[in-house]
Amino acid sequence: VYPNPTQNVLNIGAAELHINYVIYNNLGQTMISTEVTSANDLTVNTSSYSNGIYFIRINKGSQSKVLKFIKK
């Protein structure tokens, strides 16, 4: 995920479109959950998010990866 820290846009660098992701705030509340169906789904508008630490869980089949990003 880049840029990190981010201000308005978070890009997900994924080579495949058959994934889904969930973004959580530091309290564990879901901010967004998306099934990726096009390259447009790999860009997240974070302008409405409060400054702080967030986590994104990227799922592909039975595999999952959690990454941390900062919103400034």
SULMOSUL-V890874 format. One record per backbone hydrogen bond with DSSP energy under -1.0 kcal/mol. CO is the residue of the C=O (numbers start at 0). NH is the residue of the N-H. If there is no record, write none. Layout:
BEGIN
co = (CO,CO)
nh = (NH,NH)
END
This chain:
BEGIN
co = (1,5,7,9,10,11,16,18,19,20,21,22,22,23,24,28,31,33,37,38,39,41,43,45,51,53,54,55,56,57,58,59,62,64,66,68,69,70)
nh = (10,71,45,43,1,13,18,35,58,33,56,30,31,54,27,24,22,20,40,41,42,11,9,48,70,68,23,66,21,64,19,62,59,57,55,53,5,51)
END
